[in-house]
């Protein structure tokens, strides 16, 4: 790997680590209101990578949004399947786990409660899923694959995706459920990478991620007593 490519690779890793640690600090220690947290995440996960791409011609982000209509049928179909699967898991095995801390943690940590959960759920499903797919799959995975190869790109992006959620979920669940969810997040990261690898854009993983969030938010509506 020549110096320019090594520099590009190092820049991606540095931005990924710093952005994840920064958002971990925001989630676990600072804990501002959800609006402030969302604005900071847009800066860390979108504006910073876009600026780096502007300064480094080896980092390509424009291709991540090349739209191919035929792909959408596949993406939406997978998304609906994921939505149904997650809800099926909740209704079949959810009774074995304690979800009682979730609503309290959301209210205490980021000010999410029954009154504003509808608006937060819409943001999480549509905007937050796009930010994470742009950052972990687009900026990290797609560019690392080009710079250092397929396997390292899979490993780094999926592990970072799972680890990023650690600070966010601290105190929400029992230790056993926490480990299960962490493993599921890493596995989801691998799946999202695979969905995008062939097409070279982020639409497939974004739609699946979006519908996964739809299902998780449906569970949230149940826990908050809205449904």
PEPE-V177160 format. One record per run of one state. SS is the DSSP state (alpha for helix, beta for strand, coil for the rest). FROM is the first residue (numbers start at 1). LEN is the number of residues. If there is no record, write none. Layout:
BEGIN
ss->SS from->FROM len->LEN
ss->SS from->FROM len->LEN
END
This chain:
BEGIN
ss->coil from->1 len->2
ss->alpha from->3 len->28
ss->coil from->31 len->3
ss->alpha from->34 len->22
ss->coil from->56 len->6
ss->alpha from->62 len->4
ss->coil from->66 len->3
ss->alpha from->69 len->28
ss->coil from->97 len->3
ss->alpha from->100 len->11
ss->coil from->111 len->6
ss->alpha from->117 len->32
ss->coil from->149 len->1
ss->alpha from->150 len->20
ss->coil from->170 len->5
ss->alpha from->175 len->23
ss->coil from->198 len->5
ss->alpha from->203 len->21
ss->coil from->224 len->4
END
